[in-house]
Amino acid sequence: MIDYAALTTQDFFSHADLVALLGATDPKDIALIQKTAERVLLENCGNAVYYRGLVEASNACSSDCFYCGIRKSFREVNRFTLSADQIVECAVLCSKSSYGSMVIQSGERGDKAFITMLEESLRRIKEETRTKEQPDGLGVTLCIGQQTREIYQRLYDAGAHRYLLRIETTNPRLFAAIHPPEQTFESRLECLSDLRDIGYQVGTGVMIGLPGQTLDDLARDIQFFEDHDIDMIGMGPYIPHEGTPLGSHACPPVEERVRLGLLMIAATRLKLRDVNIASTTALQALDPIGREKGLQFGANVIMPQVTPQEVRKDYQLYPGKPCLDENAQACRSCLELRIHSVDRVVGYNQWGDSVHARKRQSSETGARE
Ligand code: SAH
């Protein structure tokens, strides 16, 4: 029997402790873990929830990940690419809604036309979203997959300052089982290291409840976040997509994937304390109040949809994506109610960088002086 009352009073969590946290199934134990994670969040990061308006810039993709609904060889997808004008328009909408920052996400494309278009969009966003409340313009996070170091550098120079690249799983064997051979674990690690070198705040994350994934794997994922000094985490339950090769493989039932998704947020909060953790859309896709629960289990970032409505349905990484036909304004007010319902406030007009990143950056500056 694990004594969760004692476990949740600890400051240090070993691998075995993380496995124990992730393995909780009794509602009383889960409630205790949730309360502790919420307290650790409030103590280290405060009670603000930061918004990142999510723009899905293109669903064209040159990769073939076995789990993803926009993988290159899935023929049933209408491929689209937004123009720089459209992306800037979404950014202005974020700024007018007082969202402090945005995320530009897309399939993996390193082609010249796309990267040049993004570069132009970033430059214009930084100019056109300067306001009295936000003199530096919107904060921009990119999530456009594995790219060359040169491309990461160009996009950083154009104004992006955070980058999210999920490692997907830190078990190299499982990684190899869910990706084609040309996508290697090592090259993803190299990308994460390039991003850090260039000066981005670096985010990563994993899918939770993958076929064959164990609690040991997930506990090691959390250790990986710590070992790589990660600033922000985006992770969520895996959702099988019928049209993909992995879609027919057995994975844990929905309730278990939701429970594990929430416990991963809590265990990551307990272990890393001051990082930003997103309560992701995948949680909401499996549970109508999944995102609110994510906040209660220790998350502090939410990504409201701002992708133009007419293309949103074409960007489905997995089935059951919520907010497909709500307009951005409806998303905004619905979210604010949801955040207030769990006693938190919205950090409007702020970039909302993680406390962890701020500490790291100020110690680096200190070291240079
Ligand atoms: N191409 C970019 C971003 C798009 S995918 C990239 O590679 O980073 C964003 C994330 O969605 C992926 O990192 C993956 O973790 C998640 N995802 C993709 N398919 C999924 C599925 N079937 N279930 C749950 N999450 C999925």
Residues whose N, C-alpha, C, O or C-beta is under 5 A from the ligand:
A	BS01	SAH	Y67 C68 G69 S106 G107 E108 C143 I144 G145 L164 L165 R166 M207 P237 Y238 I239 P240 H241 A282 L317 Y318
